[in-house]
Amino acid sequence: MVRQLTAADRDRLVRHFTALDGDDRVLRFGQHASDHVIENYVRGMDFTNDVVFGVFDSALNLVGVGHLAYLPLEEDETGRTAEFGLSVLESARGTGVGSALFARAGMRCRNSGVTTLYMHCLAHNKTMMRIAGKAGMDIRRDYGEADAYLALPPADSASILSEMFEEQAAVFDYVLKRQVRQADKLLAFLLPVD
Ligand SMILES: CC(C)(COP(=O)(O)OP(=O)(O)OC[C@H]1O[C@@H](n2cnc3c(N)ncnc32)[C@H](O)[C@@H]1OP(=O)(O)O)[C@@H](O)C(=O)NCCC(=O)NCCS
């Protein structure tokens, strides 16, 4: 379940990104981002103009994060472009979280008038190349880096309804997980195990 995040999720975002190891930070940020750089990045995240998506596990840890940033429209451009970056914690990889984040970003792009979804990554990032290839992205490799472009069709009633449904289901899922956690804590308090 992919839920849209808000500024209230900043602490969780910091915990997510700082849990990535050095190699993953290079893949995600294109540099050896220190914890301090990550904290600044999260502090500067713009939840009004950009869209940030998250996937939570049953303990409400943020195991997957996708950041969709709308690029400014150049003078000669006819359609809008948005750049997408994502990361999934090692423990949750290979279970479709990355693909789900990508699909959700594509849907949001369509529904917000974006015509091209763009991703930049290292060309040896096989998992990302797989995600981009599966989606039919046009991948251009150069000097060990890769730019991938996905042309998107305009929104229709199905894409709008589908995104609304997904978001509502994700919010419901999140609330349910939170209630289960609270019930677990209450039980542990009432029936402590020696
Ligand atoms: C890239 C990343 C987000 C993928 O997340 P994920 O949740 O593991 O992705 P998925 O489970 O959806 O798997 C995606 C596809 O890649 C495939 N895959 C996984 N590892 C692979 C590998 N080493 N080589 C080729 N394909 C691979 C999976 O089988 C899956 O394909 P399928 O759907 O046909 O089975 C995650 O590995 C990550 O966070 N990496 C570090 C940061 C990063 O690289 N970010 C991208 C920069 S923008």
The ligand as an SDF file (V2000), in Angstrom:
LIG
                    3D

 48 50  0  0  0  0  0  0  0  0999 V2000
   16.0150   -0.0520   -6.5600 C   0  0  0  0  0  0  0  0  0  0  0  0
   15.1200   -0.3970   -5.3890 C   0  0  0  0  0  0  0  0  0  0  0  0
   14.2560    0.8040   -5.0330 C   0  0  0  0  0  0  0  0  0  0  0  0
   14.1930   -1.5720   -5.8230 C   0  0  0  0  0  0  0  0  0  0  0  0
   13.2870   -1.8540   -4.8030 O   0  0  0  0  0  0  0  0  0  0  0  0
   12.5760   -3.2860   -4.6550 P   0  0  0  0  0  0  0  0  0  0  0  0
   11.4180   -3.1020   -3.7270 O   0  0  0  0  0  0  0  0  0  0  0  0
   13.5530   -4.3220   -4.2950 O   0  0  0  0  0  0  0  0  0  0  0  0
   12.0510   -3.5490   -6.1470 O   0  0  0  0  0  0  0  0  0  0  0  0
   11.0350   -4.6710   -6.6140 P   0  0  0  0  0  0  0  0  0  0  0  0
   10.8420   -5.7040   -5.5270 O   0  0  0  0  0  0  0  0  0  0  0  0
    9.7980   -3.9960   -7.1160 O   0  0  0  0  0  0  0  0  0  0  0  0
   11.8390   -5.3750   -7.8100 O   0  0  0  0  0  0  0  0  0  0  0  0
   11.9750   -4.7470   -9.0450 C   0  0  0  0  0  0  0  0  0  0  0  0
   12.3890   -5.7420  -10.1300 C   0  0  0  0  0  0  0  0  0  0  0  0
   13.8220   -5.8700  -10.1520 O   0  0  0  0  0  0  0  0  0  0  0  0
   14.1810   -7.2380  -10.1510 C   0  0  0  0  0  0  0  0  0  0  0  0
   15.5030   -7.3480   -9.5290 N   0  0  0  0  0  0  0  0  0  0  0  0
   15.8200   -7.3290   -8.2290 C   0  0  0  0  0  0  0  0  0  0  0  0
   17.1490   -7.4270   -8.0700 N   0  0  0  0  0  0  0  0  0  0  0  0
   17.6760   -7.5220   -9.3210 C   0  0  0  0  0  0  0  0  0  0  0  0
   19.0070   -7.6750   -9.8570 C   0  0  0  0  0  0  0  0  0  0  0  0
   20.0600   -7.7170   -9.0560 N   0  0  0  0  0  0  0  0  0  0  0  0
   19.1530   -7.7390  -11.1900 N   0  0  0  0  0  0  0  0  0  0  0  0
   18.0870   -7.6700  -12.0310 C   0  0  0  0  0  0  0  0  0  0  0  0
   16.7970   -7.5410  -11.5910 N   0  0  0  0  0  0  0  0  0  0  0  0
   16.6080   -7.4660  -10.2530 C   0  0  0  0  0  0  0  0  0  0  0  0
   13.0660   -7.8950   -9.3700 C   0  0  0  0  0  0  0  0  0  0  0  0
   12.9900   -9.2940   -9.6400 O   0  0  0  0  0  0  0  0  0  0  0  0
   11.8560   -7.1520   -9.9320 C   0  0  0  0  0  0  0  0  0  0  0  0
   11.5150   -7.6160  -11.2080 O   0  0  0  0  0  0  0  0  0  0  0  0
   10.1700   -8.4880  -11.4150 P   0  0  0  0  0  0  0  0  0  0  0  0
    9.0380   -7.6130  -10.9460 O   0  0  0  0  0  0  0  0  0  0  0  0
   10.1400   -8.7640  -12.8540 O   0  0  0  0  0  0  0  0  0  0  0  0
   10.3300   -9.7080  -10.5550 O   0  0  0  0  0  0  0  0  0  0  0  0
   15.9510   -0.8630   -4.1490 C   0  0  0  0  0  0  0  0  0  0  0  0
   16.7910   -1.9020   -4.5440 O   0  0  0  0  0  0  0  0  0  0  0  0
   16.7980    0.2500   -3.5450 C   0  0  0  0  0  0  0  0  0  0  0  0
   16.3260    1.0200   -2.7090 O   0  0  0  0  0  0  0  0  0  0  0  0
   18.0700    0.3770   -3.9800 N   0  0  0  0  0  0  0  0  0  0  0  0
   18.9800    1.4240   -3.4560 C   0  0  0  0  0  0  0  0  0  0  0  0
   18.5740    2.8340   -3.8880 C   0  0  0  0  0  0  0  0  0  0  0  0
   18.3610    2.9250   -5.3840 C   0  0  0  0  0  0  0  0  0  0  0  0
   19.0200    2.2650   -6.1830 O   0  0  0  0  0  0  0  0  0  0  0  0
   17.4580    3.8290   -5.7810 N   0  0  0  0  0  0  0  0  0  0  0  0
   17.1730    4.0840   -7.1720 C   0  0  0  0  0  0  0  0  0  0  0  0
   17.8260    5.3500   -7.6230 C   0  0  0  0  0  0  0  0  0  0  0  0
   16.6150    6.4650   -8.2150 S   0  0  0  0  0  0  0  0  0  0  0  0
  1  2  1  0
  2  3  1  0
  2  4  1  0
  2 36  1  0
  4  5  1  0
  5  6  1  0
  6  7  2  0
  6  8  1  0
  6  9  1  0
  9 10  1  0
 10 11  2  0
 10 12  1  0
 10 13  1  0
 13 14  1  0
 14 15  1  0
 15 16  1  0
 15 30  1  0
 16 17  1  0
 17 18  1  0
 17 28  1  0
 18 19  1  0
 18 27  1  0
 19 20  2  0
 20 21  1  0
 21 22  1  0
 21 27  2  0
 22 23  1  0
 22 24  2  0
 24 25  1  0
 25 26  2  0
 26 27  1  0
 28 29  1  0
 28 30  1  0
 30 31  1  0
 31 32  1  0
 32 33  2  0
 32 34  1  0
 32 35  1  0
 36 37  1  0
 36 38  1  0
 38 39  2  0
 38 40  1  0
 40 41  1  0
 41 42  1  0
 42 43  1  0
 43 44  2  0
 43 45  1  0
 45 46  1  0
 46 47  1  0
 47 48  1  0
M  END
$$$$
